[in-house]
């Protein structure tokens, strides 16, 4: 199953004009053609993992996207080289910025692995169903 990954530094906005660096590991595998997995590393704590739609990140790179727990939008003015990522959970909220060029380049790799409209052909539904039902292949 083909995969692509990206390691980069995001910035967690803690106050107006103040942010702290956060290491992030983004991964995408054709076996889950709709989802991106991101592990966030802060200090010595265990990573925090989020999964969200690749299309949300793609759309958010050009216009505000997302209505729920994950929202993405491009920066404006002096921040045009950044993307914003807002995460909401029962445990709190986080606003992060990330490098727009790195994300759009990585999105290009993702869409080469599984082009838009071909997500369903990348799924092996029989294998997924067998695994869910606990069958041995």
ChimeraX attribute file (.defattr): number of C-alpha atoms within 10 A of each C-alpha:
attribute: neighborCount
match mode: 1-to-1
recipient: residues
	/A:1	8
	/A:2	10
	/A:3	13
	/A:4	14
	/A:5	15
	/A:6	15
	/A:7	13
	/A:8	15
	/A:9	16
	/A:10	23
	/A:11	19
	/A:12	20
	/A:13	16
	/A:14	12
	/A:15	9
	/A:16	6
	/A:17	6
	/A:18	9
	/A:19	15
	/A:20	13
	/A:21	16
	/A:22	17
	/A:23	15
	/A:24	21
	/A:25	16
	/A:26	19
	/A:27	18
	/A:28	24
	/A:29	19
	/A:30	19
	/A:31	19
	/A:32	18
	/A:33	22
	/A:34	20
	/A:35	18
	/A:36	20
	/A:37	18
	/A:38	20
	/A:39	17
	/A:40	19
	/A:41	18
	/A:42	15
	/A:43	9
	/A:44	6
	/A:45	8
	/A:46	10
	/A:47	15
	/A:48	11
	/A:49	13
	/A:50	14
	/A:51	15
	/A:52	15
	/A:53	15
	/A:54	18
	/A:55	17
	/A:56	20
	/A:57	24
	/A:58	18
	/A:59	15
	/A:60	19
	/A:61	22
	/A:62	15
	/A:63	13
	/A:64	17
	/A:65	19
	/A:66	17
	/A:67	9
	/A:68	10
	/A:69	12
	/A:70	19
	/A:71	19
	/A:72	25
	/A:73	22
	/A:74	22
	/A:75	20
	/A:76	10
	/A:77	6
	/A:78	7
	/A:79	13
	/A:80	12
	/A:81	15
	/A:82	21
	/A:83	26
	/A:84	24
	/A:85	22
	/A:86	17
	/A:87	16
	/A:88	13
	/A:89	10
	/A:90	6
	/A:91	6
	/A:92	7
	/A:93	10
	/A:94	14
	/A:95	18
	/A:96	20
	/A:97	24
	/A:98	21
	/A:99	19
	/A:100	19
	/A:101	14
	/A:102	14
	/A:103	19
	/A:104	16
	/A:105	11
	/A:106	18
	/A:107	20
	/A:108	12
	/A:109	16
	/A:110	23
	/A:111	17
	/A:112	10
	/A:113	20
	/A:114	20
	/A:115	13
	/A:116	13
	/A:117	7
	/A:118	12
	/A:119	16
	/A:120	14
	/A:121	12
	/A:122	17
	/A:123	15
	/A:124	11
	/A:125	12
	/A:126	9
	/A:127	13
	/A:128	12
	/A:129	11
	/A:130	12
	/A:131	12
	/A:132	9
	/A:133	9
	/A:134	9
	/A:135	9
	/A:136	7
	/A:137	6
